[in-house]
């Protein structure tokens, strides 16, 4: 085991046991497998994995593998999407918490790369009743970059981007075999103005009718990898700062 190894994939159980003796923190990334327009079906998982990997290395916090599936009902009719029911997601989260809590982990940080996992915080609150020494957090991997995303969209006269927009178009989320990505342009992919298709919740029966490319709103690309790298860094820095602020010690009951 390298001195800087924090990812469970690079550790064995004895390595983790030694860490646990002095550090009860652990990060669990939550991803998704769903259509993302011209981007990878695994965009949310790829993003949360990258943010958590860099942030955990900086903060020296144990990192578990990402859960690659999430609640993606709205995209269920786009081929390739795998969606968990909210009840299933809740049970999976409960099993994850139970496993780690039983072993002695007390500070669990769930980091989501997928906005559709809203069912998770409620289940985490319920679990805190059954685990008296548990401190659990639910964080968005996108949080640190979002202010700059909003500022940039406003500066360029665009609406704030939604699912599969330019803010998710990183070098590592693009699919080489995809069709050419449409160039960024004002009001590209506007959200459909229809009383039958509210933006939240999106209707899976009508999604492909109203969103044929799978992009909810905004340009598909900003055509500036240097800027996107800066956005990624903002996301990593915010999460690393939060992780560093979390005590290693077990909480007081």
FITOR-794310 format. One line per field, with one value per atom (N, C-alpha, C, CB): atom name; residue number from 1; z, y, x. Coordinates in pm, whole numbers, plus 50000, padded with zeros to 5 digits. Last residue first. Glycine has a CB too. Layout:
BEGIN
site c(CA	...)
pos c(NUM	...)
Z c(Z	...)
Y c(Y	...)
X c(X	...)
//
This chain:
BEGIN
site c(N	CA	C	CB	N	CA	C	CB	N	CA	C	CB	N	CA	C	CB	N	CA	C	CB	N	CA	C	CB	N	CA	C	CB	N	CA	C	CB	N	CA	C	CB	N	CA	C	CB	N	CA	C	CB	N	CA	C	CB	N	CA	C	CB	N	CA	C	CB	N	CA	C	CB	N	CA	C	CB	N	CA	C	CB	N	CA	C	CB	N	CA	C	CB	N	CA	C	CB	N	CA	C	CB	N	CA	C	CB	N	CA	C	CB	N	CA	C	CB	N	CA	C	CB	N	CA	C	CB	N	CA	C	CB	N	CA	C	CB	N	CA	C	CB	N	CA	C	CB	N	CA	C	CB	N	CA	C	CB	N	CA	C	CB	N	CA	C	CB	N	CA	C	CB	N	CA	C	CB	N	CA	C	CB	N	CA	C	CB	N	CA	C	CB	N	CA	C	CB	N	CA	C	CB	N	CA	C	CB	N	CA	C	CB	N	CA	C	CB	N	CA	C	CB	N	CA	C	CB	N	CA	C	CB	N	CA	C	CB	N	CA	C	CB	N	CA	C	CB	N	CA	C	CB	N	CA	C	CB	N	CA	C	CB	N	CA	C	CB	N	CA	C	CB	N	CA	C	CB	N	CA	C	CB	N	CA	C	CB	N	CA	C	CB	N	CA	C	CB	N	CA	C	CB	N	CA	C	CB	N	CA	C	CB	N	CA	C	CB	N	CA	C	CB	N	CA	C	CB	N	CA	C	CB	N	CA	C	CB	N	CA	C	CB	N	CA	C	CB	N	CA	C	CB	N	CA	C	CB	N	CA	C	CB	N	CA	C	CB	N	CA	C	CB	N	CA	C	CB	N	CA	C	CB	N	CA	C	CB	N	CA	C	CB	N	CA	C	CB	N	CA	C	CB	N	CA	C	CB	N	CA	C	CB	N	CA	C	CB	N	CA	C	CB	N	CA	C	CB	N	CA	C	CB	N	CA	C	CB	N	CA	C	CB	N	CA	C	CB	N	CA	C	CB	N	CA	C	CB	N	CA	C	CB	N	CA	C	CB	N	CA	C	CB	N	CA	C	CB	N	CA	C	CB	N	CA	C	CB	N	CA	C	CB	N	CA	C	CB	N	CA	C	CB	N	CA	C	CB	N	CA	C	CB	N	CA	C	CB	N	CA	C	CB	N	CA	C	CB	N	CA	C	CB	N	CA	C	CB	N	CA	C	CB	N	CA	C	CB	N	CA	C	CB	N	CA	C	CB	N	CA	C	CB	N	CA	C	CB	N	CA	C	CB	N	CA	C	CB	N	CA	C	CB	N	CA	C	CB	N	CA	C	CB	N	CA	C	CB	N	CA	C	CB	N	CA	C	CB	N	CA	C	CB	N	CA	C	CB	N	CA	C	CB	N	CA	C	CB	N	CA	C	CB	N	CA	C	CB	N	CA	C	CB	N	CA	C	CB	N	CA	C	CB	N	CA	C	CB	N	CA	C	CB	N	CA	C	CB	N	CA	C	CB	N	CA	C	CB	N	CA	C	CB	N	CA	C	CB	N	CA	C	CB	N	CA	C	CB	N	CA	C	CB	N	CA	C	CB	N	CA	C	CB	N	CA	C	CB	N	CA	C	CB	N	CA	C	CB	N	CA	C	CB	N	CA	C	CB	N	CA	C	CB	N	CA	C	CB	N	CA	C	CB	N	CA	C	CB	N	CA	C	CB	N	CA	C	CB	N	CA	C	CB	N	CA	C	CB	N	CA	C	CB	N	CA	C	CB	N	CA	C	CB	N	CA	C	CB	N	CA	C	CB	N	CA	C	CB	N	CA	C	CB	N	CA	C	CB	N	CA	C	CB	N	CA	C	CB	N	CA	C	CB	N	CA	C	CB	N	CA	C	CB	N	CA	C	CB	N	CA	C	CB	N	CA	C	CB	N	CA	C	CB	N	CA	C	CB	N	CA	C	CB	N	CA	C	CB	N	CA	C	CB	N	CA	C	CB	N	CA	C	CB	N	CA	C	CB	N	CA	C	CB	N	CA	C	CB	N	CA	C	CB	N	CA	C	CB	N	CA	C	CB	N	CA	C	CB	N	CA	C	CB	N	CA	C	CB	N	CA	C	CB	N	CA	C	CB	N	CA	C	CB	N	CA	C	CB	N	CA	C	CB	N	CA	C	CB	N	CA	C	CB	N	CA	C	CB	N	CA	C	CB	N	CA	C	CB	N	CA	C	CB	N	CA	C	CB	N	CA	C	CB	N	CA	C	CB	N	CA	C	CB	N	CA	C	CB	N	CA	C	CB	N	CA	C	CB	N	CA	C	CB	N	CA	C	CB	N	CA	C	CB	N	CA	C	CB	N	CA	C	CB	N	CA	C	CB	N	CA	C	CB	N	CA	C	CB	N	CA	C	CB	N	CA	C	CB	N	CA	C	CB	N	CA	C	CB	N	CA	C	CB	N	CA	C	CB	N	CA	C	CB	N	CA	C	CB	N	CA	C	CB	N	CA	C	CB	N	CA	C	CB	N	CA	C	CB	N	CA	C	CB	N	CA	C	CB	N	CA	C	CB	N	CA	C	CB	N	CA	C	CB	N	CA	C	CB	N	CA	C	CB	N	CA	C	CB	N	CA	C	CB	N	CA	C	CB	N	CA	C	CB	N	CA	C	CB	N	CA	C	CB	N	CA	C	CB	N	CA	C	CB	N	CA	C	CB	N	CA	C	CB	N	CA	C	CB	N	CA	C	CB	N	CA	C	CB	N	CA	C	CB	N	CA	C	CB	N	CA	C	CB	N	CA	C	CB	N	CA	C	CB	N	CA	C	CB	N	CA	C	CB)
pos c(253	253	253	253	252	252	252	252	251	251	251	251	250	250	250	250	249	249	249	249	248	248	248	248	247	247	247	247	246	246	246	246	245	245	245	245	244	244	244	244	243	243	243	243	242	242	242	242	241	241	241	241	240	240	240	240	239	239	239	239	238	238	238	238	237	237	237	237	236	236	236	236	235	235	235	235	234	234	234	234	233	233	233	233	232	232	232	232	231	231	231	231	230	230	230	230	229	229	229	229	228	228	228	228	227	227	227	227	226	226	226	226	225	225	225	225	224	224	224	224	223	223	223	223	222	222	222	222	221	221	221	221	220	220	220	220	219	219	219	219	218	218	218	218	217	217	217	217	216	216	216	216	215	215	215	215	214	214	214	214	213	213	213	213	212	212	212	212	211	211	211	211	210	210	210	210	209	209	209	209	208	208	208	208	207	207	207	207	206	206	206	206	205	205	205	205	204	204	204	204	203	203	203	203	202	202	202	202	201	201	201	201	200	200	200	200	199	199	199	199	198	198	198	198	197	197	197	197	196	196	196	196	195	195	195	195	194	194	194	194	193	193	193	193	192	192	192	192	191	191	191	191	190	190	190	190	189	189	189	189	188	188	188	188	187	187	187	187	186	186	186	186	185	185	185	185	184	184	184	184	183	183	183	183	182	182	182	182	181	181	181	181	180	180	180	180	179	179	179	179	178	178	178	178	177	177	177	177	176	176	176	176	175	175	175	175	174	174	174	174	173	173	173	173	172	172	172	172	171	171	171	171	170	170	170	170	169	169	169	169	168	168	168	168	167	167	167	167	166	166	166	166	165	165	165	165	164	164	164	164	163	163	163	163	162	162	162	162	161	161	161	161	160	160	160	160	159	159	159	159	158	158	158	158	157	157	157	157	156	156	156	156	155	155	155	155	154	154	154	154	153	153	153	153	152	152	152	152	151	151	151	151	150	150	150	150	149	149	149	149	148	148	148	148	147	147	147	147	146	146	146	146	145	145	145	145	144	144	144	144	143	143	143	143	142	142	142	142	141	141	141	141	140	140	140	140	139	139	139	139	138	138	138	138	137	137	137	137	136	136	136	136	135	135	135	135	134	134	134	134	133	133	133	133	132	132	132	132	131	131	131	131	130	130	130	130	129	129	129	129	128	128	128	128	127	127	127	127	126	126	126	126	125	125	125	125	124	124	124	124	123	123	123	123	122	122	122	122	121	121	121	121	120	120	120	120	119	119	119	119	118	118	118	118	117	117	117	117	116	116	116	116	115	115	115	115	114	114	114	114	113	113	113	113	112	112	112	112	111	111	111	111	110	110	110	110	109	109	109	109	108	108	108	108	107	107	107	107	106	106	106	106	105	105	105	105	104	104	104	104	103	103	103	103	102	102	102	102	101	101	101	101	100	100	100	100	99	99	99	99	98	98	98	98	97	97	97	97	96	96	96	96	95	95	95	95	94	94	94	94	93	93	93	93	92	92	92	92	91	91	91	91	90	90	90	90	89	89	89	89	88	88	88	88	87	87	87	87	86	86	86	86	85	85	85	85	84	84	84	84	83	83	83	83	82	82	82	82	81	81	81	81	80	80	80	80	79	79	79	79	78	78	78	78	77	77	77	77	76	76	76	76	75	75	75	75	74	74	74	74	73	73	73	73	72	72	72	72	71	71	71	71	70	70	70	70	69	69	69	69	68	68	68	68	67	67	67	67	66	66	66	66	65	65	65	65	64	64	64	64	63	63	63	63	62	62	62	62	61	61	61	61	60	60	60	60	59	59	59	59	58	58	58	58	57	57	57	57	56	56	56	56	55	55	55	55	54	54	54	54	53	53	53	53	52	52	52	52	51	51	51	51	50	50	50	50	49	49	49	49	48	48	48	48	47	47	47	47	46	46	46	46	45	45	45	45	44	44	44	44	43	43	43	43	42	42	42	42	41	41	41	41	40	40	40	40	39	39	39	39	38	38	38	38	37	37	37	37	36	36	36	36	35	35	35	35	34	34	34	34	33	33	33	33	32	32	32	32	31	31	31	31	30	30	30	30	29	29	29	29	28	28	28	28	27	27	27	27	26	26	26	26	25	25	25	25	24	24	24	24	23	23	23	23	22	22	22	22	21	21	21	21	20	20	20	20	19	19	19	19	18	18	18	18	17	17	17	17	16	16	16	16	15	15	15	15	14	14	14	14	13	13	13	13	12	12	12	12	11	11	11	11	10	10	10	10	9	9	9	9	8	8	8	8	7	7	7	7	6	6	6	6	5	5	5	5	4	4	4	4	3	3	3	3	2	2	2	2	1	1	1	1)
Z c(52150	52130	52181	52200	51974	52104	52081	52197	51693	51756	51896	51668	51655	51663	51737	51736	51465	51582	51572	51706	51257	51239	51348	51238	51164	51260	51226	51403	50862	50941	51036	50848	50703	50822	50912	50781	50489	50583	50713	50521	50355	50413	50518	50304	50268	50359	50429	50282	50097	50214	50316	50171	49904	49984	50110	49903	49791	49863	49953	49764	49679	49776	49857	49704	49504	49616	49722	49567	49314	49397	49522	49317	49198	49262	49357	49156	49095	49195	49270	49129	48909	49023	49133	48978	48724	48797	48922	48707	48629	48699	48782	48598	48504	48619	48698	48571	48299	48398	48523	48339	48156	48220	48325	48115	48061	48152	48226	48076	47894	48005	48108	47953	47703	47799	47917	47731	47555	47627	47737	47688	47450	47364	47428	47232	47568	47577	47499	47724	47466	47490	47496	47381	47446	47476	47510	47360	47602	47501	47543	47472	47762	47751	47638	47881	47897	47864	47856	47969	47858	47915	47881	48066	47609	47678	47728	47583	47452	47592	47672	47600	47200	47218	47360	47181	47243	47152	47163	47011	47458	47466	47375	47613	47403	47428	47429	47558	47354	47264	47278	47293	47563	47430	47327	47385	47780	47773	47632	47866	47831	47729	47704	47769	48031	47913	47799	47950	48234	48151	48027	48232	48302	48276	48185	48213	48564	48421	48402	48356	48836	48783	48632	48855	48660	48777	48834	48885	48428	48439	48560	48447	48284	48380	48394	48518	48038	48061	48155	47926	47982	47997	48030	47869	47931	48062	48087	48074	47778	47769	47908	47691	47631	47701	47686	47647	47672	47607	47693	47577	47712	47772	47708	47926	47425	47528	47586	47469	47274	47353	47463	47414	47288	47233	47328	47208	47367	47375	47304	47315	47173	47264	47252	47235	47150	47088	47181	46947	47099	47196	47123	47312	46846	46904	47001	46794	46906	46856	46922	46880	46854	46954	46896	47085	46618	46652	46751	46526	46778	46668	46713	46627	46953	46945	46820	47070	47001	46887	46869	46901	47235	47109	46987	47105	47464	47402	47261	47399	47756	47614	47563	47533	48006	47994	47848	48070	48000	48043	48042	48182	47922	47833	47869	47838	48003	48031	47932	48178	48021	47905	47931	47781	48201	48223	48115	48230	48111	48238	48273	48350	47887	47869	47997	47816	47989	47927	47927	47999	48117	47993	47920	47901	48293	48262	48123	48275	48250	48320	48271	48299	48293	48226	48315	48181	48308	48381	48321	48534	47983	48106	48177	48076	47860	47859	47989	47838	47846	47808	47796	47680	47943	47801	47755	47770	48211	48135	47985	48171	48287	48289	48202	48433	48262	48183	48174	48242	48454	48313	48222	48289	48693	48651	48501	48731	48698	48692	48642	48831	48719	48609	48590	48635	48959	48837	48714	48828	49138	49129	49000	49249	49089	49044	49040	49132	49188	49057	49018	48952	49435	49428	49296	49453	49375	49454	49433	49600	49255	49167	49244	49082	49441	49382	49295	49299	49729	49583	49531	49527	50022	49950	49800	49986	50330	50191	50114	50174	50622	50540	50398	50539	50953	50810	50735	50777	51234	51175	51025	51226	51479	51337	51308	51252	51719	51710	51566	51762	51690	51780	51769	51918	51455	51474	51559	51335	51426	51463	51490	51355	51344	51464	51516	51435	51107	51222	51353	51201	50930	50979	51101	50869	50867	50939	51002	50845	50722	50846	50931	50817	50503	50592	50726	50527	50379	50437	50534	50326	50296	50387	50455	50313	50114	50242	50343	50218	49888	49981	50113	49916	49705	49806	49915	49740	49514	49624	49734	49572	49291	49410	49534	49438	49069	49088	49211	48969	49034	49103	49133	49023	49087	49016	49096	48993	49238	49111	49029	49033	49592	49471	49350	49494	49863	49765	49636	49742	50202	50071	49978	50080	50458	50368	50233	50352	50791	50653	50570	50647	51067	50989	50842	51015	51165	51231	51157	51368	51139	51076	51137	50920	51248	51331	51266	51374	51126	51130	51215	50990	51135	51213	51227	51148	50948	51089	51178	51113	50706	50753	50901	50672	50695	50680	50743	50532	50719	50819	50815	50796	50485	50617	50723	50653	50290	50293	50431	50186	50352	50363	50367	50245	50297	50433	50452	50460	50024	50114	50256	50107	49942	49915	50009	49768	50020	50080	50059	50020	49857	50002	50071	50051	49606	49641	49792	49575	49622	49608	49650	49463	49634	49746	49743	49741	49389	49509	49630	49536	49154	49221	49346	49255	48928	49050	49101	49159	48582	48691	48808	48642	48321	48424	48545	48459	47974	48110	48200	48111	47728	47804	47947	47737	47561	47570	47641	47431	47741	47656	47669	47698	47925	47789	47690	47744	48168	48156	48014	48244	48257	48138	48105	48158	48489	48377	48247	48405	48673	48610	48486	48709	48812	48682	48604	48599	49083	49050	48924	49169	48988	49072	49031	49066	48982	48942	49040	48935	49084	48947	48898	48857	49367	49327	49186	49430	49372	49346	49317	49229	49644	49502	49486	49443	49907	49861	49711	49942	50055	49945	49903	49825	50344	50276	50174	50378	50311	50361	50278	50355	50258	50319	50388	50420	50111	50250	50328	50256	49860	49926	50075	49860	49809	49813	49886	49670	49806	49912	49922	49888	49572	49703	49817	49717	49367	49393	49532	49287	49401	49401	49436	49264	49378	49506	49512	49528	49106	49212	49346	49223	48980	48963	49074	48826	49062	49089	49082	48989	48958	49104	49142	49163	48678	48742	48893	48714	48634	48600	48673	48449	48712	48786	48759	48747	48522	48664	48748	48713	48275	48306	48455	48231	48154	48291	48337	48298	47896	47986	48132	47949	47776	47823	47910	47901	47567	47660	47702	47783	47426	47347	47434	47258	47673	47544	47466	47562	47870	47892	47759	47974	48023	47905	47945	47812	48304	48235	48113	48330	48588	48452	48373	48450	48859	48785	48650	48769	49192	49052	48990	48975	49491	49429	49287	49511	49704	49589	49533	49478	50030	49941	49825	50018	50253	50146	50058	50062	50603	50478	50379	50501	50925	50808	50686	50777	51150	51127	51008	51251	51228	51139	51102	51010	51373	51406	51322	51391	51290	51430	51471	51452	51019	51103	51250	51089	50919	50905	51006	50761	50976	51037	51029	50970	50815	50961	51032	51000	50563	50609	50760	50542	50558	50540	50595	50391	50579	50689	50682	50688	50337	50458	50576	50492	50101	50146	50280	50157	49841	49978	50002	50079	49610	49621	49758	49595	49645	49537	49545	49402	49836	49877	49771	49910	49829	49762	49801	49611	49934	50013	49953	50025	49945	49898	49991	49887	50016	49984	49942	49875	50055	50170	50144	50204	49903	49900	50015	49767	50000	50000	50000	50123)
Y c(51061	51017	51122	50883	51225	51200	51162	51325	51060	51164	51124	51197	50973	50927	51034	50788	51183	51109	51066	51193	51349	51208	51123	51185	51606	51543	51396	51555	51786	51682	51614	51578	51954	52012	51907	52113	51799	51836	51890	51939	51798	51674	51704	51583	52066	52011	51886	51978	52078	52166	52113	52307	51893	51867	51952	51894	52025	51900	51869	51784	52252	52268	52141	52304	52138	52220	52234	52357	52011	51932	52011	51892	52232	52126	52045	52034	52370	52435	52332	52539	52183	52218	52285	52311	52197	52072	52100	51971	52457	52423	52296	52404	52425	52516	52489	52663	52259	52209	52296	52206	52435	52320	52257	52216	52609	52659	52544	52741	52434	52499	52551	52614	52366	52265	52326	52162	52493	52554	52458	52695	52452	52452	52522	52519	52414	52551	52566	52590	52228	52241	52387	52168	52244	52113	52122	52021	52509	52458	52326	52560	52431	52495	52439	52482	52147	52291	52340	52373	51863	51933	52081	51915	51638	51755	51839	51840	51440	51408	51522	51291	51488	51464	51423	51589	51517	51413	51385	51452	51592	51606	51502	51591	51531	51670	51696	51715	51255	51340	51486	51327	51151	51144	51226	50999	51206	51264	51263	51191	51096	51201	51254	51315	50911	50871	50969	50856	51047	50949	50906	50828	51383	51269	51168	51316	51541	51512	51383	51501	51711	51601	51583	51471	51965	51879	51839	51950	52081	52049	51961	52176	51944	52028	51986	52023	51905	51854	51947	51839	52023	51878	51818	51815	52287	52254	52103	52312	52367	52293	52263	52162	52448	52527	52459	52674	52273	52280	52356	52138	52464	52368	52383	52387	52488	52551	52447	52670	52424	52330	52399	52226	52743	52608	52516	52558	53008	52941	52805	53029	53063	53119	53045	53269	52779	52892	52938	52855	52555	52636	52755	52685	52305	52415	52494	52508	51961	52093	52203	52116	51716	51790	51924	51808	51457	51585	51659	51670	51143	51241	51372	51265	50942	51018	51105	51105	50810	50765	50842	50618	50924	50949	50913	50871	51097	50965	50985	50891	51283	51275	51134	51373	51293	51249	51241	51345	51390	51251	51205	51234	51655	51564	51419	51593	51747	51740	51645	51695	51876	51833	51846	51915	51981	51841	51788	51754	52231	52222	52080	52279	52203	52227	52208	52366	51946	52070	52085	52188	51733	51706	51832	51622	51924	51792	51783	51688	52276	52162	52035	52156	52606	52476	52370	52429	52911	52816	52677	52816	53064	53018	52924	52948	53301	53170	53149	53058	53524	53537	53406	53608	53512	53483	53490	53347	53566	53654	53636	53626	53345	53479	53576	53533	53143	53138	53276	53037	53229	53219	53219	53094	53209	53338	53338	53372	52934	53030	53165	53046	52836	52794	52895	52654	52946	52991	52950	52933	52806	52954	53006	53017	52528	52581	52733	52529	52415	52480	52554	52378	52303	52401	52476	52335	52114	52236	52343	52201	51870	51986	52118	51981	51675	51691	51816	51568	51744	51741	51763	51848	51535	51649	51631	51665	51448	51426	51551	51397	51282	51401	51359	51487	51162	51135	51264	51028	51009	51142	51121	51237	50780	50810	50960	50736	50674	50742	50785	50650	50550	50664	50738	50619	50449	50443	50563	50443	50501	50364	50349	50269	50763	50725	50589	50724	50763	50826	50794	50978	50661	50572	50631	50543	50889	50778	50687	50697	51032	51088	50978	51199	50864	50886	50944	50980	50891	50762	50778	50660	51160	51118	50986	51107	51154	51226	51185	51374	50987	50943	51020	50955	51091	51002	50967	50875	51229	51305	51217	51396	51170	51084	51151	51046	51329	51252	51163	51169	51446	51522	51444	51641	51287	51276	51347	51127	51262	51328	51336	51255	51288	51251	51331	51268	51148	51256	51213	51288	51088	51048	51168	50996	51025	51136	51078	51233	50929	50887	51007	50778	50854	50978	50941	51081	50600	50685	50815	50716	50258	50391	50474	50379	50004	50109	50245	50068	49806	49792	49898	49796	49905	49785	49765	49661	50109	50143	50024	50185	49970	50054	50086	50182	49829	49761	49843	49734	50038	49930	49859	49830	50187	50247	50139	50339	49994	50054	50110	50165	49945	49836	49889	49739	50200	50144	50033	50090	50215	50310	50257	50448	50011	50001	50092	50036	50115	49990	49973	49870	50343	50356	50233	50385	50225	50311	50326	50449	50101	50020	50100	49970	50326	50230	50142	50143	50443	50515	50421	50634	50209	50269	50340	50162	50281	50216	50285	50217	50245	50326	50240	50409	50271	50175	50256	50073	50345	50391	50274	50498	50222	50227	50273	50316	50419	50295	50315	50240	50594	50614	50488	50745	50550	50507	50543	50569	50658	50512	50464	50466	50911	50869	50723	50897	50938	51025	50977	51169	50763	50725	50808	50738	50724	50791	50762	50748	50687	50701	50786	50764	50503	50593	50592	50735	50321	50335	50428	50197	50288	50335	50354	50241	50400	50325	50374	50345	50401	50469	50370	50566	50268	50273	50341	50131	50496	50373	50381	50342	50643	50654	50517	50727	50808	50682	50698	50572	51106	51041	50915	51138	51320	51192	51125	51215	51542	51544	51419	51562	51473	51596	51595	51719	51236	51234	51358	51228	51331	51239	51228	51101	51490	51551	51461	51581	51303	51412	51472	51521	51132	51080	51191	51019	51304	51238	51185	51124	51379	51480	51416	51548	51126	51212	51317	51280	51027	50951	51041	50836	51219	51207	51126	51140	51174	51303	51288	51401	50910	50953	51082	50971	50927	50841	50883	50693	51102	51136	51054	51116	50959	51093	51124	51198	50720	50716	50851	50614	50769	50726	50731	50584	51053	50915	50889	50882	51291	51249	51104	51340	51388	51341	51290	51452	51300	51365	51304	51514	51100	51234	51303	51227	50836	50914	51053	50926	50682	50735	50816	50822	50581	50530	50569	50372	50748	50709	50656	50829	50766	50806	50771	50743	50855	50805	50857	50848	50770	50843	50774	50854	50792	50700	50780	50623	50824	50887	50779	50985	50826	50751	50821	50602	50848	50911	50819	51045	50771	50708	50769	50719	50699	50786	50717	50821	50517	50659	50754	50696	50267	50282	50428	50211	50278	50294	50314	50173	50214	50351	50376	50377	49940	50029	50175	50011	49852	49835	49927	49688	49899	49977	49969	49927	49706	49847	49935	49879	49479	49511	49656	49416	49469	49496	49532	49376	49663	49541	49568	49424	49917	49873	49734	49972	50028	50008	49955	50139	50058	49970	49940	50033	50256	50116	50019	50088	50516	50450	50303	50465	50613	50633	50561	50782	50616	50543	50566	50393	50725	50818	50748	50911	50516	50603	50693	50687	50214	50339	50429	50410	49879	50000	50124	50002)
X c(47819	47681	47583	47657	48073	48012	47866	48023	48237	48155	48107	48035	48579	48440	48359	48429	48805	48761	48614	48781	48854	48884	48820	49035	48619	48710	48735	48654	48619	48554	48652	48490	48763	48700	48635	48596	48832	48937	48878	49030	48588	48639	48747	48697	48573	48472	48525	48343	48794	48786	48686	48747	48717	48836	48836	48963	48496	48476	48596	48452	48623	48514	48495	48383	48810	48856	48748	48899	48644	48736	48776	48861	48516	48437	48523	48375	48734	48649	48565	48557	48826	48911	48828	49026	48617	48643	48726	48715	48657	48533	48552	48418	48903	48893	48765	48895	48826	48922	48918	49064	48667	48604	48696	48566	48864	48761	48695	48656	49000	49071	48972	49161	48810	48853	48928	48940	48563	48675	48720	48635	48301	48419	48539	48387	48067	48118	48248	48139	47778	47922	47961	48003	47506	47563	47711	47543	47318	47409	47470	47519	46996	47126	47210	47201	46825	46828	46972	46750	46825	46710	46710	46707	46892	46946	46828	47039	46791	46815	46874	46905	46710	46853	46887	46932	46431	46479	46629	46448	46228	46374	46439	46426	45963	45998	46149	45939	45983	45905	45949	45755	46123	46186	46109	46196	45941	46075	46134	46167	45699	45704	45844	45615	45732	45654	45668	45507	45870	45942	45866	45975	45859	45771	45841	45638	46034	46023	45944	46164	45869	45949	45929	45914	46016	46037	45903	46124	45934	46076	46105	46158	45631	45702	45848	45633	45453	45588	45664	45664	45217	45214	45351	45162	45259	45201	45197	45061	45568	45442	45390	45462	45833	45733	45597	45728	46134	46003	45901	45951	46429	46338	46200	46330	46644	46559	46466	46478	46895	46817	46736	46908	47043	47044	46971	47188	47061	46930	46928	46824	47346	47246	47114	47226	47557	47489	47379	47433	47816	47743	47681	47837	47759	47836	47749	47891	47687	47645	47726	47495	47929	47853	47813	47934	47900	47960	47871	47982	47815	47805	47869	47656	48061	47937	47934	47919	48292	48215	48083	48187	48394	48463	48379	48592	48214	48224	48279	48085	48304	48271	48291	48355	48403	48264	48219	48173	48661	48643	48498	48699	48633	48706	48680	48855	48292	48435	48502	48460	48010	48088	48238	48048	47842	47880	47974	47756	47781	47854	47896	47769	47618	47761	47842	47784	47377	47421	47572	47359	47261	47335	47379	47251	47020	47074	47137	46966	47075	47016	47084	46860	47214	47202	47138	47338	47040	47125	47106	47091	47022	46958	47055	46821	47263	47199	47122	47303	47425	47285	47211	47276	47676	47660	47515	47716	47637	47726	47705	47871	47485	47425	47505	47416	47676	47554	47490	47455	47865	47901	47779	47984	47717	47772	47803	47899	47662	47551	47601	47485	47925	47838	47726	47781	48008	48073	47992	48214	47837	47831	47895	47901	47918	47790	47782	47683	48146	48156	48028	48189	48077	48184	48193	48312	47866	47845	47952	47839	47880	47876	47880	47751	47854	47987	47994	48022	47671	47669	47810	47572	47637	47695	47678	47843	47538	47501	47543	47346	47666	47648	47610	47778	47633	47628	47598	47522	47737	47731	47737	47848	47624	47646	47638	47545	47563	47692	47724	47803	47309	47324	47457	47307	47126	47272	47313	47349	46861	46899	47047	46857	46854	46779	46822	46629	46991	47056	46983	47063	46810	46913	46985	47014	46660	46597	46702	46507	46851	46797	46733	46695	46881	46994	46948	47095	46636	46671	46789	46705	46657	46551	46583	46421	46877	46886	46779	46877	46776	46880	46882	47014	46605	46548	46649	46499	46747	46688	46630	46580	46905	46912	46852	47055	46922	46800	46800	46776	47168	47066	46941	47031	47469	47341	47232	47303	47681	47705	47578	47814	47702	47628	47671	47479	47850	47868	47800	48020	47827	47777	47788	47628	48028	47997	47955	48120	48024	47999	47959	47889	48174	48155	48147	48271	48211	48113	48086	48159	48294	48294	48181	48277	48265	48322	48333	48455	48124	48269	48338	48324	47867	47898	48049	47835	47889	47868	47904	47722	47912	48022	48010	48028	47664	47792	47905	47822	47475	47481	47615	47369	47525	47545	47561	47426	47456	47590	47620	47602	47188	47285	47429	47269	47079	47071	47174	46930	47125	47192	47191	47123	46951	47095	47173	47126	46705	46752	46903	46676	46689	46689	46742	46550	46680	46794	46803	46780	46432	46553	46675	46569	46267	46266	46390	46139	46315	46357	46359	46265	46451	46337	46387	46229	46717	46671	46545	46781	46774	46721	46678	46603	46982	46942	46900	47059	46991	46965	46927	46853	46992	47116	47098	47213	46747	46826	46959	46851	46514	46632	46719	46714	46322	46293	46403	46163	46412	46398	46373	46285	46455	46530	46509	46677	46312	46275	46339	46316	46435	46309	46277	46197	46677	46677	46549	46798	46861	46719	46706	46638	47159	47081	46936	47137	47468	47328	47255	47257	47723	47709	47566	47777	47875	47756	47719	47635	48232	48105	47994	48120	48428	48388	48253	48382	48541	48480	48448	48352	48816	48720	48671	48782	48934	48907	48794	48872	49119	48998	48972	48875	49306	49345	49226	49460	49253	49210	49249	49061	49355	49401	49370	49336	49217	49363	49416	49421	48957	48997	49149	48937	48961	48934	48980	48785	49012	49105	49087	49089	48786	48923	49022	48958	48566	48593	48737	48494	48588	48589	48627	48451	48575	48692	48701	48687	48323	48445	48568	48458	48151	48163	48287	48037	48197	48223	48243	48107	48120	48256	48292	48270	47850	47943	48087	47923	47746	47736	47832	47593	47808	47861	47858	47781	47747	47803	47854	47915	47681	47574	47618	47528	47864	47858	47736	47983	47683	47788	47768	47790	47475	47588	47703	47638	47248	47264	47378	47286	47272	47326	47350	47457	47092	47124	47174	47000	47259	47142	47186	47056	47355	47375	47251	47400	47523	47402	47445	47304	47661	47653	47520	47764	47800	47677	47669	47552	48074	48022	47895	48130	48146	48075	48018	47962	48416	48336	48276	48423	48468	48469	48375	48425	48628	48566	48572	48635	48762	48632	48558	48547	49083	49005	48875	49086	49226	49245	49160	49389	49147	49190	49202	49323	49113	48995	49032	48904	49362	49312	49200	49262	49366	49465	49421	49602	49156	49148	49247	49175	49258	49143	49130	49014	49459	49492	49380	49518	49302	49393	49440	49513	49168	49090	49178	49006	49368	49303	49236	49406	49341	49368	49312	49310	49253	49398	49439	49470	48984	49027	49176	48993	48962	48945	48994	48800	49198	49087	49081	49098	49429	49307	49188	49277	49775	49657	49538	49687	50014	49906	49777	49950	50186	50158	50038	50279	50065	50139	50096	50118	50085	50000	50087	49904)
//
